[in-house]
Every structure is written in structure tokens, then in C-alpha cells.
């Protein structure tokens, strides 16, 4: 399925463990290789991602699994906390 980069703006991003990560604010492009290299997120779920007091984060596009009504990314232990892990803290 083809889509335009502008359609990604404002989309919600979830891990494949159903953890909300944030909302797409911008798209990072690798102009040399003509591909998307990352998604800049705002409204970041601080329970799932340690932002170290930054207002947003960049998710590498290589971990994106699906783009549809939402963006689904691979859950990476250590990078994202699942809802089970955040309830232990």
C-alpha cells in the first residue's frame, strides 16, 4: 500500500505489546538514501519511554511493523516498558 509522508503526521504510535508511545510530530528523512529514517514523537508516554526530560523522542523507522489507522512498532525490551513493567515501579 502506498501512502504519503504527510499522512503520518498526528498518527498515534503503539508498540506491539499494546503500549501507547506517542504521536507523530515529524518525519526524519535520509535524503541520500531516499528513505524515511525515523519518526519524531511528541505527547510521549513517559511511563513507557524514559525521555530524560526531553519533550520528544525519535523512533527509528526500521522498527515500524505496520502503518494503518495507527503506527505499530516492535516492542524492544529495555527501550520501551510494557504496562506490566511500569506497574512494578
PDB file with one MODEL, atoms N, CA, C and O in Angstrom:
MODEL        1
ATOM      1  N   UNK A   1       0.838  -1.179   0.000  1.00  0.00           N
ATOM      2  CA  UNK A   1       0.000   0.000   0.000  1.00  0.00           C
ATOM      3  C   UNK A   1       0.880   1.237   0.000  1.00  0.00           C
ATOM      4  O   UNK A   1       1.840   1.320   0.766  1.00  0.00           O
ATOM      5  N   UNK A   2       0.565   2.182  -0.839  1.00  0.00           N
ATOM      6  CA  UNK A   2       1.308   3.434  -0.891  1.00  0.00           C
ATOM      7  C   UNK A   2       0.596   4.472  -0.038  1.00  0.00           C
ATOM      8  O   UNK A   2      -0.631   4.489   0.060  1.00  0.00           O
ATOM      9  N   UNK A   3       1.400   5.342   0.581  1.00  0.00           N
ATOM     10  CA  UNK A   3       0.868   6.440   1.361  1.00  0.00           C
ATOM     11  C   UNK A   3       1.835   7.597   1.267  1.00  0.00           C
ATOM     12  O   UNK A   3       2.992   7.413   0.888  1.00  0.00           O
ATOM     13  N   UNK A   4       1.377   8.780   1.605  1.00  0.00           N
ATOM     14  CA  UNK A   4       2.230   9.955   1.578  1.00  0.00           C
ATOM     15  C   UNK A   4       2.769  10.207   2.981  1.00  0.00           C
ATOM     16  O   UNK A   4       2.110   9.912   3.978  1.00  0.00           O
ATOM     17  N   UNK A   5       3.959  10.749   3.038  1.00  0.00           N
ATOM     18  CA  UNK A   5       4.588  11.035   4.326  1.00  0.00           C
ATOM     19  C   UNK A   5       3.705  11.937   5.175  1.00  0.00           C
ATOM     20  O   UNK A   5       3.638  11.766   6.392  1.00  0.00           O
ATOM     21  N   UNK A   6       3.035  12.886   4.557  1.00  0.00           N
ATOM     22  CA  UNK A   6       2.192  13.817   5.306  1.00  0.00           C
ATOM     23  C   UNK A   6       1.056  13.109   6.048  1.00  0.00           C
ATOM     24  O   UNK A   6       0.515  13.654   7.010  1.00  0.00           O
ATOM     25  N   UNK A   7       0.689  11.900   5.610  1.00  0.00           N
ATOM     26  CA  UNK A   7      -0.367  11.150   6.285  1.00  0.00           C
ATOM     27  C   UNK A   7       0.088  10.616   7.643  1.00  0.00           C
ATOM     28  O   UNK A   7      -0.750  10.274   8.477  1.00  0.00           O
ATOM     29  N   UNK A   8       1.402  10.539   7.880  1.00  0.00           N
ATOM     30  CA  UNK A   8       1.916  10.050   9.159  1.00  0.00           C
ATOM     31  C   UNK A   8       1.759  11.069  10.282  1.00  0.00           C
ATOM     32  O   UNK A   8       1.664  10.695  11.451  1.00  0.00           O
ATOM     33  N   UNK A   9       1.731  12.351   9.934  1.00  0.00           N
ATOM     34  CA  UNK A   9       1.645  13.392  10.956  1.00  0.00           C
ATOM     35  C   UNK A   9       0.377  13.254  11.784  1.00  0.00           C
ATOM     36  O   UNK A   9      -0.723  13.133  11.244  1.00  0.00           O
ATOM     37  N   UNK A  10       0.544  13.275  13.101  1.00  0.00           N
ATOM     38  CA  UNK A  10      -0.594  13.184  14.006  1.00  0.00           C
ATOM     39  C   UNK A  10      -1.041  11.766  14.328  1.00  0.00           C
ATOM     40  O   UNK A  10      -1.940  11.573  15.146  1.00  0.00           O
ATOM     41  N   UNK A  11      -0.424  10.767  13.695  1.00  0.00           N
ATOM     42  CA  UNK A  11      -0.824   9.378  13.960  1.00  0.00           C
ATOM     43  C   UNK A  11      -0.303   8.925  15.321  1.00  0.00           C
ATOM     44  O   UNK A  11       0.787   9.308  15.745  1.00  0.00           O
ATOM     45  N   UNK A  12      -1.099   8.105  15.990  1.00  0.00           N
ATOM     46  CA  UNK A  12      -0.689   7.526  17.261  1.00  0.00           C
ATOM     47  C   UNK A  12       0.236   6.346  17.011  1.00  0.00           C
ATOM     48  O   UNK A  12       0.055   5.596  16.052  1.00  0.00           O
ATOM     49  N   UNK A  13       1.238   6.184  17.888  1.00  0.00           N
ATOM     50  CA  UNK A  13       2.220   5.109  17.760  1.00  0.00           C
ATOM     51  C   UNK A  13       2.097   4.198  18.979  1.00  0.00           C
ATOM     52  O   UNK A  13       2.109   4.659  20.121  1.00  0.00           O
ATOM     53  N   UNK A  14       1.980   2.901  18.714  1.00  0.00           N
ATOM     54  CA  UNK A  14       1.869   1.886  19.762  1.00  0.00           C
ATOM     55  C   UNK A  14       2.925   0.814  19.533  1.00  0.00           C
ATOM     56  O   UNK A  14       3.325   0.557  18.397  1.00  0.00           O
ATOM     57  N   UNK A  15       3.376   0.187  20.623  1.00  0.00           N
ATOM     58  CA  UNK A  15       4.247  -0.981  20.474  1.00  0.00           C
ATOM     59  C   UNK A  15       3.368  -2.190  20.216  1.00  0.00           C
ATOM     60  O   UNK A  15       2.156  -2.132  20.423  1.00  0.00           O
ATOM     61  N   UNK A  16       3.966  -3.287  19.764  1.00  0.00           N
ATOM     62  CA  UNK A  16       3.172  -4.487  19.510  1.00  0.00           C
ATOM     63  C   UNK A  16       2.762  -5.187  20.808  1.00  0.00           C
ATOM     64  O   UNK A  16       2.148  -6.253  20.769  1.00  0.00           O
ATOM     65  N   UNK A  17       3.099  -4.592  21.955  1.00  0.00           N
ATOM     66  CA  UNK A  17       2.601  -5.059  23.258  1.00  0.00           C
ATOM     67  C   UNK A  17       1.453  -4.159  23.729  1.00  0.00           C
ATOM     68  O   UNK A  17       1.099  -4.158  24.908  1.00  0.00           O
ATOM     69  N   UNK A  18       0.874  -3.388  22.787  1.00  0.00           N
ATOM     70  CA  UNK A  18      -0.275  -2.506  23.039  1.00  0.00           C
ATOM     71  C   UNK A  18       0.038  -1.385  24.018  1.00  0.00           C
ATOM     72  O   UNK A  18      -0.819  -0.997  24.813  1.00  0.00           O
ATOM     73  N   UNK A  19       1.261  -0.859  23.966  1.00  0.00           N
ATOM     74  CA  UNK A  19       1.655   0.259  24.817  1.00  0.00           C
ATOM     75  C   UNK A  19       1.691   1.514  23.957  1.00  0.00           C
ATOM     76  O   UNK A  19       2.391   1.564  22.945  1.00  0.00           O
ATOM     77  N   UNK A  20       0.923   2.540  24.372  1.00  0.00           N
ATOM     78  CA  UNK A  20       0.929   3.816  23.660  1.00  0.00           C
ATOM     79  C   UNK A  20       2.284   4.476  23.861  1.00  0.00           C
ATOM     80  O   UNK A  20       2.755   4.592  24.992  1.00  0.00           O
ATOM     81  N   UNK A  21       2.916   4.910  22.771  1.00  0.00           N
ATOM     82  CA  UNK A  21       4.237   5.535  22.859  1.00  0.00           C
ATOM     83  C   UNK A  21       4.194   7.029  22.634  1.00  0.00           C
ATOM     84  O   UNK A  21       4.924   7.766  23.297  1.00  0.00           O
ATOM     85  N   UNK A  22       3.363   7.501  21.719  1.00  0.00           N
ATOM     86  CA  UNK A  22       3.278   8.930  21.447  1.00  0.00           C
ATOM     87  C   UNK A  22       2.584   9.201  20.130  1.00  0.00           C
ATOM     88  O   UNK A  22       1.966   8.317  19.536  1.00  0.00           O
ATOM     89  N   UNK A  23       2.701  10.451  19.684  1.00  0.00           N
ATOM     90  CA  UNK A  23       2.042  10.906  18.457  1.00  0.00           C
ATOM     91  C   UNK A  23       3.118  11.445  17.512  1.00  0.00           C
ATOM     92  O   UNK A  23       4.039  12.135  17.948  1.00  0.00           O
ATOM     93  N   UNK A  24       3.001  11.133  16.223  1.00  0.00           N
ATOM     94  CA  UNK A  24       3.991  11.573  15.236  1.00  0.00           C
ATOM     95  C   UNK A  24       3.884  13.084  15.052  1.00  0.00           C
ATOM     96  O   UNK A  24       2.836  13.607  14.675  1.00  0.00           O
ATOM     97  N   UNK A  25       4.982  13.766  15.324  1.00  0.00           N
ATOM     98  CA  UNK A  25       5.076  15.213  15.136  1.00  0.00           C
ATOM     99  C   UNK A  25       5.810  15.547  13.838  1.00  0.00           C
ATOM    100  O   UNK A  25       5.490  16.522  13.158  1.00  0.00           O
ATOM    101  N   UNK A  26       6.799  14.715  13.510  1.00  0.00           N
ATOM    102  CA  UNK A  26       7.609  14.974  12.319  1.00  0.00           C
ATOM    103  C   UNK A  26       8.197  13.659  11.812  1.00  0.00           C
ATOM    104  O   UNK A  26       8.202  12.651  12.518  1.00  0.00           O
ATOM    105  N   UNK A  27       8.683  13.688  10.596  1.00  0.00           N
ATOM    106  CA  UNK A  27       9.290  12.521   9.967  1.00  0.00           C
ATOM    107  C   UNK A  27      10.736  12.877   9.625  1.00  0.00           C
ATOM    108  O   UNK A  27      11.004  13.927   9.042  1.00  0.00           O
ATOM    109  N   UNK A  28      11.663  11.991   9.993  1.00  0.00           N
ATOM    110  CA  UNK A  28      13.081  12.203   9.713  1.00  0.00           C
ATOM    111  C   UNK A  28      13.422  11.464   8.420  1.00  0.00           C
ATOM    112  O   UNK A  28      13.192  10.261   8.300  1.00  0.00           O
ATOM    113  N   UNK A  29      13.973  12.204   7.456  1.00  0.00           N
ATOM    114  CA  UNK A  29      14.288  11.622   6.151  1.00  0.00           C
ATOM    115  C   UNK A  29      15.789  11.457   5.969  1.00  0.00           C
ATOM    116  O   UNK A  29      16.572  12.304   6.397  1.00  0.00           O
ATOM    117  N   UNK A  30      16.180  10.364   5.334  1.00  0.00           N
ATOM    118  CA  UNK A  30      17.551  10.148   4.893  1.00  0.00           C
ATOM    119  C   UNK A  30      17.546  10.492   3.409  1.00  0.00           C
ATOM    120  O   UNK A  30      17.204   9.666   2.563  1.00  0.00           O
ATOM    121  N   UNK A  31      17.930  11.722   3.114  1.00  0.00           N
ATOM    122  CA  UNK A  31      17.836  12.215   1.740  1.00  0.00           C
ATOM    123  C   UNK A  31      18.802  11.482   0.822  1.00  0.00           C
ATOM    124  O   UNK A  31      18.475  11.229  -0.338  1.00  0.00           O
ATOM    125  N   UNK A  32      19.977  11.140   1.316  1.00  0.00           N
ATOM    126  CA  UNK A  32      20.972  10.450   0.499  1.00  0.00           C
ATOM    127  C   UNK A  32      20.446   9.116  -0.004  1.00  0.00           C
ATOM    128  O   UNK A  32      20.606   8.782  -1.179  1.00  0.00           O
ATOM    129  N   UNK A  33      19.815   8.346   0.893  1.00  0.00           N
ATOM    130  CA  UNK A  33      19.303   7.022   0.523  1.00  0.00           C
ATOM    131  C   UNK A  33      17.832   7.036   0.143  1.00  0.00           C
ATOM    132  O   UNK A  33      17.255   5.989  -0.150  1.00  0.00           O
ATOM    133  N   UNK A  34      17.228   8.203   0.146  1.00  0.00           N
ATOM    134  CA  UNK A  34      15.831   8.388  -0.262  1.00  0.00           C
ATOM    135  C   UNK A  34      14.871   7.497   0.504  1.00  0.00           C
ATOM    136  O   UNK A  34      14.081   6.765  -0.091  1.00  0.00           O
ATOM    137  N   UNK A  35      14.943   7.563   1.847  1.00  0.00           N
ATOM    138  CA  UNK A  35      14.041   6.760   2.674  1.00  0.00           C
ATOM    139  C   UNK A  35      13.757   7.471   3.997  1.00  0.00           C
ATOM    140  O   UNK A  35      14.468   8.394   4.394  1.00  0.00           O
ATOM    141  N   UNK A  36      12.712   7.019   4.657  1.00  0.00           N
ATOM    142  CA  UNK A  36      12.365   7.523   5.985  1.00  0.00           C
ATOM    143  C   UNK A  36      13.291   6.840   6.982  1.00  0.00           C
ATOM    144  O   UNK A  36      13.431   5.617   6.964  1.00  0.00           O
ATOM    145  N   UNK A  37      13.930   7.628   7.859  1.00  0.00           N
ATOM    146  CA  UNK A  37      14.841   7.014   8.831  1.00  0.00           C
ATOM    147  C   UNK A  37      14.284   7.034  10.254  1.00  0.00           C
ATOM    148  O   UNK A  37      14.752   6.277  11.104  1.00  0.00           O
ATOM    149  N   UNK A  38      13.297   7.883  10.529  1.00  0.00           N
ATOM    150  CA  UNK A  38      12.749   7.904  11.876  1.00  0.00           C
ATOM    151  C   UNK A  38      11.464   8.694  11.974  1.00  0.00           C
ATOM    152  O   UNK A  38      11.082   9.429  11.064  1.00  0.00           O
ATOM    153  N   UNK A  39      10.803   8.517  13.118  1.00  0.00           N
ATOM    154  CA  UNK A  39       9.589   9.260  13.429  1.00  0.00           C
ATOM    155  C   UNK A  39       9.826  10.043  14.707  1.00  0.00           C
ATOM    156  O   UNK A  39      10.185   9.470  15.736  1.00  0.00           O
ATOM    157  N   UNK A  40       9.626  11.342  14.642  1.00  0.00           N
ATOM    158  CA  UNK A  40       9.766  12.188  15.821  1.00  0.00           C
ATOM    159  C   UNK A  40       8.421  12.226  16.538  1.00  0.00           C
ATOM    160  O   UNK A  40       7.412  12.633  15.961  1.00  0.00           O
ATOM    161  N   UNK A  41       8.413  11.799  17.803  1.00  0.00           N
ATOM    162  CA  UNK A  41       7.175  11.717  18.574  1.00  0.00           C
ATOM    163  C   UNK A  41       7.095  12.822  19.615  1.00  0.00           C
ATOM    164  O   UNK A  41       8.100  13.205  20.214  1.00  0.00           O
ATOM    165  N   UNK A  42       5.883  13.327  19.820  1.00  0.00           N
ATOM    166  CA  UNK A  42       5.575  14.210  20.942  1.00  0.00           C
ATOM    167  C   UNK A  42       4.461  13.543  21.723  1.00  0.00           C
ATOM    168  O   UNK A  42       4.020  12.447  21.375  1.00  0.00           O
ATOM    169  N   UNK A  43       4.006  14.200  22.774  1.00  0.00           N
ATOM    170  CA  UNK A  43       2.967  13.635  23.634  1.00  0.00           C
ATOM    171  C   UNK A  43       3.397  12.227  24.060  1.00  0.00           C
ATOM    172  O   UNK A  43       2.600  11.288  24.058  1.00  0.00           O
ATOM    173  N   UNK A  44       4.676  12.106  24.425  1.00  0.00           N
ATOM    174  CA  UNK A  44       5.294  10.817  24.717  1.00  0.00           C
ATOM    175  C   UNK A  44       4.781  10.253  26.036  1.00  0.00           C
ATOM    176  O   UNK A  44       4.664  10.974  27.027  1.00  0.00           O
ATOM    177  N   UNK A  45       4.482   8.978  26.038  1.00  0.00           N
ATOM    178  CA  UNK A  45       4.077   8.261  27.241  1.00  0.00           C
ATOM    179  C   UNK A  45       5.326   8.041  28.088  1.00  0.00           C
ATOM    180  O   UNK A  45       6.123   7.144  27.811  1.00  0.00           O
ATOM    181  N   UNK A  46       5.490   8.862  29.116  1.00  0.00           N
ATOM    182  CA  UNK A  46       6.697   8.814  29.950  1.00  0.00           C
ATOM    183  C   UNK A  46       6.753   7.555  30.822  1.00  0.00           C
ATOM    184  O   UNK A  46       7.805   7.232  31.374  1.00  0.00           O
ATOM    185  N   UNK A  47       5.641   6.854  30.946  1.00  0.00           N
ATOM    186  CA  UNK A  47       5.649   5.574  31.661  1.00  0.00           C
ATOM    187  C   UNK A  47       6.262   4.471  30.792  1.00  0.00           C
ATOM    188  O   UNK A  47       6.744   3.463  31.309  1.00  0.00           O
ATOM    189  N   UNK A  48       6.241   4.669  29.471  1.00  0.00           N
ATOM    190  CA  UNK A  48       6.756   3.659  28.553  1.00  0.00           C
ATOM    191  C   UNK A  48       8.161   3.973  28.046  1.00  0.00           C
ATOM    192  O   UNK A  48       8.943   3.065  27.762  1.00  0.00           O
ATOM    193  N   UNK A  49       8.480   5.278  27.934  1.00  0.00           N
ATOM    194  CA  UNK A  49       9.775   5.691  27.392  1.00  0.00           C
ATOM    195  C   UNK A  49      10.411   6.695  28.347  1.00  0.00           C
ATOM    196  O   UNK A  49       9.775   7.668  28.752  1.00  0.00           O
ATOM    197  N   UNK A  50      11.662   6.451  28.700  1.00  0.00           N
ATOM    198  CA  UNK A  50      12.412   7.411  29.512  1.00  0.00           C
ATOM    199  C   UNK A  50      12.922   8.506  28.585  1.00  0.00           C
ATOM    200  O   UNK A  50      13.842   8.276  27.801  1.00  0.00           O
ATOM    201  N   UNK A  51      12.334   9.691  28.666  1.00  0.00           N
ATOM    202  CA  UNK A  51      12.687  10.787  27.766  1.00  0.00           C
ATOM    203  C   UNK A  51      13.824  11.646  28.295  1.00  0.00           C
ATOM    204  O   UNK A  51      14.295  12.542  27.595  1.00  0.00           O
ATOM    205  N   UNK A  52      14.273  11.389  29.518  1.00  0.00           N
ATOM    206  CA  UNK A  52      15.366  12.155  30.119  1.00  0.00           C
ATOM    207  C   UNK A  52      15.102  13.657  30.025  1.00  0.00           C
ATOM    208  O   UNK A  52      15.996  14.433  29.690  1.00  0.00           O
ATOM    209  N   UNK A  53      13.862  14.058  30.326  1.00  0.00           N
ATOM    210  CA  UNK A  53      13.416  15.461  30.342  1.00  0.00           C
ATOM    211  C   UNK A  53      13.384  16.135  28.975  1.00  0.00           C
ATOM    212  O   UNK A  53      13.242  17.356  28.907  1.00  0.00           O
ATOM    213  N   UNK A  54      13.513  15.373  27.876  1.00  0.00           N
ATOM    214  CA  UNK A  54      13.301  15.946  26.553  1.00  0.00           C
ATOM    215  C   UNK A  54      11.805  15.980  26.289  1.00  0.00           C
ATOM    216  O   UNK A  54      11.044  15.238  26.911  1.00  0.00           O
ATOM    217  N   UNK A  55      11.383  16.834  25.375  1.00  0.00           N
ATOM    218  CA  UNK A  55       9.952  16.932  25.085  1.00  0.00           C
ATOM    219  C   UNK A  55       9.479  15.879  24.093  1.00  0.00           C
ATOM    220  O   UNK A  55       8.276  15.654  23.963  1.00  0.00           O
ATOM    221  N   UNK A  56      10.399  15.233  23.396  1.00  0.00           N
ATOM    222  CA  UNK A  56      10.030  14.207  22.427  1.00  0.00           C
ATOM    223  C   UNK A  56      11.150  13.214  22.239  1.00  0.00           C
ATOM    224  O   UNK A  56      12.216  13.334  22.843  1.00  0.00           O
ATOM    225  N   UNK A  57      10.900  12.235  21.399  1.00  0.00           N
ATOM    226  CA  UNK A  57      11.898  11.214  21.071  1.00  0.00           C
ATOM    227  C   UNK A  57      11.804  10.900  19.579  1.00  0.00           C
ATOM    228  O   UNK A  57      10.804  11.206  18.929  1.00  0.00           O
ATOM    229  N   UNK A  58      12.861  10.286  19.049  1.00  0.00           N
ATOM    230  CA  UNK A  58      12.846   9.811  17.673  1.00  0.00           C
ATOM    231  C   UNK A  58      12.899   8.289  17.696  1.00  0.00           C
ATOM    232  O   UNK A  58      13.811   7.690  18.265  1.00  0.00           O
ATOM    233  N   UNK A  59      11.910   7.686  17.073  1.00  0.00           N
ATOM    234  CA  UNK A  59      11.817   6.229  16.956  1.00  0.00           C
ATOM    235  C   UNK A  59      12.413   5.848  15.598  1.00  0.00           C
ATOM    236  O   UNK A  59      11.987   6.386  14.576  1.00  0.00           O
ATOM    237  N   UNK A  60      13.389   4.933  15.562  1.00  0.00           N
ATOM    238  CA  UNK A  60      13.942   4.508  14.267  1.00  0.00           C
ATOM    239  C   UNK A  60      12.856   3.853  13.409  1.00  0.00           C
ATOM    240  O   UNK A  60      12.088   3.025  13.899  1.00  0.00           O
ATOM    241  N   UNK A  61      12.799   4.220  12.150  1.00  0.00           N
ATOM    242  CA  UNK A  61      11.752   3.691  11.277  1.00  0.00           C
ATOM    243  C   UNK A  61      11.923   2.196  11.019  1.00  0.00           C
ATOM    244  O   UNK A  61      10.964   1.525  10.637  1.00  0.00           O
ATOM    245  N   UNK A  62      13.112   1.672  11.219  1.00  0.00           N
ATOM    246  CA  UNK A  62      13.341   0.239  10.970  1.00  0.00           C
ATOM    247  C   UNK A  62      12.551  -0.653  11.929  1.00  0.00           C
ATOM    248  O   UNK A  62      12.393  -1.845  11.667  1.00  0.00           O
ATOM    249  N   UNK A  63      12.046  -0.088  13.051  1.00  0.00           N
ATOM    250  CA  UNK A  63      11.258  -0.908  13.970  1.00  0.00           C
ATOM    251  C   UNK A  63       9.761  -0.815  13.704  1.00  0.00           C
ATOM    252  O   UNK A  63       8.972  -1.457  14.396  1.00  0.00           O
ATOM    253  N   UNK A  64       9.359  -0.023  12.709  1.00  0.00           N
ATOM    254  CA  UNK A  64       7.944   0.077  12.347  1.00  0.00           C
ATOM    255  C   UNK A  64       7.511  -1.226  11.687  1.00  0.00           C
ATOM    256  O   UNK A  64       8.134  -1.696  10.735  1.00  0.00           O
ATOM    257  N   UNK A  65       6.424  -1.804  12.218  1.00  0.00           N
ATOM    258  CA  UNK A  65       5.890  -3.050  11.663  1.00  0.00           C
ATOM    259  C   UNK A  65       4.742  -2.788  10.692  1.00  0.00           C
ATOM    260  O   UNK A  65       4.685  -3.390   9.619  1.00  0.00           O
ATOM    261  N   UNK A  66       3.837  -1.900  11.063  1.00  0.00           N
ATOM    262  CA  UNK A  66       2.635  -1.644  10.270  1.00  0.00           C
ATOM    263  C   UNK A  66       2.259  -0.176  10.344  1.00  0.00           C
ATOM    264  O   UNK A  66       2.461   0.483  11.363  1.00  0.00           O
ATOM    265  N   UNK A  67       1.711   0.322   9.249  1.00  0.00           N
ATOM    266  CA  UNK A  67       1.135   1.659   9.207  1.00  0.00           C
ATOM    267  C   UNK A  67      -0.279   1.510   8.680  1.00  0.00           C
ATOM    268  O   UNK A  67      -0.493   0.997   7.582  1.00  0.00           O
ATOM    269  N   UNK A  68      -1.236   1.958   9.465  1.00  0.00           N
ATOM    270  CA  UNK A  68      -2.644   1.889   9.073  1.00  0.00           C
ATOM    271  C   UNK A  68      -3.374   3.018   9.766  1.00  0.00           C
ATOM    272  O   UNK A  68      -3.041   4.187   9.569  1.00  0.00           O
ATOM    273  N   UNK A  69      -4.366   2.686  10.574  1.00  0.00           N
ATOM    274  CA  UNK A  69      -5.050   3.695  11.382  1.00  0.00           C
ATOM    275  C   UNK A  69      -4.137   4.193  12.498  1.00  0.00           C
ATOM    276  O   UNK A  69      -4.263   5.325  12.966  1.00  0.00           O
ATOM    277  N   UNK A  70      -3.217   3.328  12.913  1.00  0.00           N
ATOM    278  CA  UNK A  70      -2.175   3.675  13.882  1.00  0.00           C
ATOM    279  C   UNK A  70      -0.852   3.168  13.316  1.00  0.00           C
ATOM    280  O   UNK A  70      -0.818   2.469  12.303  1.00  0.00           O
ATOM    281  N   UNK A  71       0.238   3.535  13.994  1.00  0.00           N
ATOM    282  CA  UNK A  71       1.546   3.002  13.622  1.00  0.00           C
ATOM    283  C   UNK A  71       1.947   2.013  14.698  1.00  0.00           C
ATOM    284  O   UNK A  71       1.937   2.336  15.886  1.00  0.00           O
ATOM    285  N   UNK A  72       2.297   0.814  14.282  1.00  0.00           N
ATOM    286  CA  UNK A  72       2.675  -0.260  15.197  1.00  0.00           C
ATOM    287  C   UNK A  72       4.171  -0.511  15.056  1.00  0.00           C
ATOM    288  O   UNK A  72       4.674  -0.726  13.953  1.00  0.00           O
ATOM    289  N   UNK A  73       4.879  -0.481  16.187  1.00  0.00           N
ATOM    290  CA  UNK A  73       6.326  -0.716  16.165  1.00  0.00           C
ATOM    291  C   UNK A  73       6.663  -1.925  17.018  1.00  0.00           C
ATOM    292  O   UNK A  73       5.907  -2.301  17.913  1.00  0.00           O
ATOM    293  N   UNK A  74       7.818  -2.532  16.724  1.00  0.00           N
ATOM    294  CA  UNK A  74       8.280  -3.660  17.527  1.00  0.00           C
ATOM    295  C   UNK A  74       8.570  -3.189  18.937  1.00  0.00           C
ATOM    296  O   UNK A  74       9.181  -2.138  19.132  1.00  0.00           O
ATOM    297  N   UNK A  75       8.141  -3.953  19.914  1.00  0.00           N
ATOM    298  CA  UNK A  75       8.443  -3.660  21.313  1.00  0.00           C
ATOM    299  C   UNK A  75       9.872  -4.114  21.580  1.00  0.00           C
ATOM    300  O   UNK A  75      10.204  -5.283  21.380  1.00  0.00           O
ATOM    301  N   UNK A  76      10.710  -3.196  22.029  1.00  0.00           N
ATOM    302  CA  UNK A  76      12.107  -3.517  22.288  1.00  0.00           C
ATOM    303  C   UNK A  76      12.337  -3.463  23.792  1.00  0.00           C
ATOM    304  O   UNK A  76      12.312  -2.383  24.383  1.00  0.00           O
ATOM    305  N   UNK A  77      12.564  -4.630  24.424  1.00  0.00           N
ATOM    306  CA  UNK A  77      12.826  -4.635  25.865  1.00  0.00           C
ATOM    307  C   UNK A  77      14.031  -3.752  26.183  1.00  0.00           C
ATOM    308  O   UNK A  77      15.049  -3.793  25.492  1.00  0.00           O
ATOM    309  N   UNK A  78      13.898  -2.972  27.216  1.00  0.00           N
ATOM    310  CA  UNK A  78      14.966  -2.054  27.583  1.00  0.00           C
ATOM    311  C   UNK A  78      14.748  -0.667  27.005  1.00  0.00           C
ATOM    312  O   UNK A  78      15.129   0.328  27.621  1.00  0.00           O
ATOM    313  N   UNK A  79      14.137  -0.589  25.821  1.00  0.00           N
ATOM    314  CA  UNK A  79      13.846   0.711  25.228  1.00  0.00           C
ATOM    315  C   UNK A  79      12.451   1.181  25.622  1.00  0.00           C
ATOM    316  O   UNK A  79      12.245   2.351  25.946  1.00  0.00           O
ATOM    317  N   UNK A  80      11.488   0.246  25.589  1.00  0.00           N
ATOM    318  CA  UNK A  80      10.110   0.549  25.978  1.00  0.00           C
ATOM    319  C   UNK A  80       9.733  -0.328  27.150  1.00  0.00           C
ATOM    320  O   UNK A  80      10.087  -1.506  27.197  1.00  0.00           O
ATOM    321  N   UNK A  81       9.023   0.242  28.083  1.00  0.00           N
ATOM    322  CA  UNK A  81       8.499  -0.555  29.193  1.00  0.00           C
ATOM    323  C   UNK A  81       7.084  -0.972  28.841  1.00  0.00           C
ATOM    324  O   UNK A  81       6.304  -0.168  28.331  1.00  0.00           O
ATOM    325  N   UNK A  82       6.751  -2.224  29.112  1.00  0.00           N
ATOM    326  CA  UNK A  82       5.383  -2.681  28.893  1.00  0.00           C
ATOM    327  C   UNK A  82       4.534  -2.225  30.069  1.00  0.00           C
ATOM    328  O   UNK A  82       5.077  -1.758  31.071  1.00  0.00           O
ATOM    329  N   UNK A  83       3.231  -2.348  29.974  1.00  0.00           N
ATOM    330  CA  UNK A  83       2.356  -1.945  31.073  1.00  0.00           C
ATOM    331  C   UNK A  83       2.637  -2.788  32.312  1.00  0.00           C
ATOM    332  O   UNK A  83       2.479  -2.298  33.431  1.00  0.00           O
ATOM    333  N   UNK A  84       3.049  -4.044  32.143  1.00  0.00           N
ATOM    334  CA  UNK A  84       3.391  -4.888  33.280  1.00  0.00           C
ATOM    335  C   UNK A  84       4.613  -4.352  34.007  1.00  0.00           C
ATOM    336  O   UNK A  84       4.639  -4.330  35.237  1.00  0.00           O
ATOM    337  N   UNK A  85       5.635  -3.914  33.256  1.00  0.00           N
ATOM    338  CA  UNK A  85       6.857  -3.412  33.847  1.00  0.00           C
ATOM    339  C   UNK A  85       6.631  -2.086  34.538  1.00  0.00           C
ATOM    340  O   UNK A  85       7.182  -1.862  35.616  1.00  0.00           O
ATOM    341  N   UNK A  86       5.830  -1.188  33.951  1.00  0.00           N
ATOM    342  CA  UNK A  86       5.629   0.118  34.558  1.00  0.00           C
ATOM    343  C   UNK A  86       4.801   0.013  35.843  1.00  0.00           C
ATOM    344  O   UNK A  86       4.907   0.891  36.699  1.00  0.00           O
ATOM    345  N   UNK A  87       3.992  -1.017  36.003  1.00  0.00           N
ATOM    346  CA  UNK A  87       3.212  -1.169  37.222  1.00  0.00           C
ATOM    347  C   UNK A  87       4.079  -1.677  38.371  1.00  0.00           C
ATOM    348  O   UNK A  87       3.679  -1.575  39.531  1.00  0.00           O
ATOM    349  N   UNK A  88       5.262  -2.223  38.069  1.00  0.00           N
ATOM    350  CA  UNK A  88       6.153  -2.720  39.105  1.00  0.00           C
ATOM    351  C   UNK A  88       6.937  -1.590  39.767  1.00  0.00           C
ATOM    352  O   UNK A  88       7.456  -1.765  40.870  1.00  0.00           O
ATOM    353  N   UNK A  89       7.030  -0.449  39.118  1.00  0.00           N
ATOM    354  CA  UNK A  89       7.836   0.647  39.652  1.00  0.00           C
ATOM    355  C   UNK A  89       7.101   1.445  40.694  1.00  0.00           C
ATOM    356  O   UNK A  89       7.649   2.403  41.239  1.00  0.00           O
TER     357      UNK A  89
ENDMDL
END
